[in-house]
């Protein structure tokens, strides 16, 4: 609360002065330059005898205010549970940019053939090495590579396949499950 005679500073302006009168929420001050001005209570701060607002601010513990105003880091209570079957699942990206350094000069047929051959090599490798599951990332596009992969995977008797996890891969990937024969 301010009383007559208190030294004050205006919060949003470089004005210092002395309180002349207090009437409810309206405070009349005389500035250092001799002007009489009226302000509301929330526009003024008592400078407790110091010359200006900056001197009174220097006495404030800035670190304590920073800690008080700091936005706490949000805690995540949702833990992603990993399926035990998904540990170490090999992922093979069939985007042409991942397969060759420069695709210039390659026709669409050449690109599709390279992608299909790469997928077939990965599938054969997984079968040979008894890897139970792989993920083929084909991308969204126009669906030509996806259709080619459907045809390729349909030729294998010991393979099941379906769309991969949408949250992880979007619509552009396929999970391939290889049923191992007992040897």
N, C-alpha and C positions, 0 to 999 in steps of 0.2 A: 504494500500500500504506500502511496506517495503522499507526502505532506508538504505544506508550504515551506520553502527554503531548501528543499532537496535539489541536488544537482542531478540533471537527467540528460540523456541523449536520445535522439529520435532514431528508431531502429532502421528505417529505410532511407535515411538521409544523413548528411554530414552536418547535423545541427545539434549543438549543445546549449544548455541553458539552465535556468533556475525556476522552480515551480513558484508561480505567483498565487494561484488559487486552485482548489479542487472542488468541483461540483458534480457529484455522482460519478459518471464515467468520463466527464469532460475536464481536462486539465489545461490550465492556461500557464504558459511559460514565457519568460523573457530570455531571448537568445543572447549569446555573447556579443552580438552585433547591436543589441538594444531593441530588436523587434519583439512585439507581443504576438504570440501564436497560440492557437488552440489545437489540442490533440486528444485522442481517446486514450484510455488507460493502456490498451494493448499495443499502442504505437510507441510507447516510451519505456526506457529502462533506466533505473536508478544507477548512477555511476559511483555511488558511495564515496564521494569526496575527491575522486580522481578527476583530472582535467577533461578527459574525453572517453568515449566508448572504447577505444582501442586499449587504453590503459586498464579499464575494468575487465576487458576480455582476456588480457594477459594473465590474470589471476585465476582463470578457469582451467580446470584439469582437462585438457583436450583429449588425452588418452582415454579417460573414463567416459567421456561423451562418445568417442569413436566406438568403444566397446558397446555402449548402450544402443547406439544407432545402427550397429552392424547387423546386417540381415543374416540370420543363421542359415547355414547350409541345410537345404531340405534333406531329411533322412529318408532313404528309400527302405520301405518295409517289404517291398515285393522282391523276393529273391527268385532269380530264374533257376528253376529246377532243370538240371540237365538229365536227359534220358540216358540211362546206362548204355543203351544201344548206339547212341550218337557220339560216343567218345572216339575221337580219332577217325571220323568218317572222311575218306578222301573226297575232295571236291575237284572237279575238272572243268575249267572254264573253256567253252568252245567258241567264244567270240573270236573272230578272225584277228583282231588286234593283239590278242594274247598268243596266237599261234605263229604269226609271221611278223617280221619287223616292218615290212612294207607290202601292202596289198595292191599297190599300183600295178596295172597290167594284168591283174587276175580277173577273169570273168566270174559272173555269179555262179556258173557251173563249177569252175575251179575251186571257188571258195567253199561251196557246199560239199564238194567231194572231199576236200581236205578236212573239213569239220567232221564229216561222217567217218572218214578213215581214222581220224584221231579218236573219236568216240569208240569205234570198234577196237582199236588198240588198247584203250583203257579198260574196256569190258573184258577183253581176252586176258589182259594182265590180271584183273581182279579174279577171274575164274581160275586161272593158273595158280595164283598165290592164295587162293581160298579166302579172299576178302569178301565178307558177307554183304556189304552195302557200299555203294558209291553214289555220289551226287554229280550229275551232269548239268552244268549251267549253260543253257542254250539262248537265253535272252527272250524278249517278247517278240519284237519284230512282226513280220507278217505270218509267222507260223510255219515257214517252209522247213527250217531245220528241225523243229519239233516234230513235224510230220515224218521227216526222214528218220529221226530217232525212233519214233513209234514203229515204223516199218522195220528198222534194223533190230530193235529189241524184240519185236514179235517173232523173229526167226529163231530165237533161243527158247528151248523147252524149259530150262532150269532158271529162268529169270522172270521176276515180277517187277513191275514199275508203275509209278504213279507220280502225280505232282508233288514236288517237295514242299516243305514247310513254307507257307505263304508269308508268315511274319519274318522269316529269315531271308528268303530268296525272292519274294514277290511271285509273279506268275512265270518267271523265266527259268525254272529249274525242274529237274526230274530226279526222283530217288529210284535207284535201281537195286533191287534185292536179288542176290544170287543164292539159290538153294544149292547147297553143297551135297554132292553124292558121297556116300560113305565108301571109303577105299580101304 
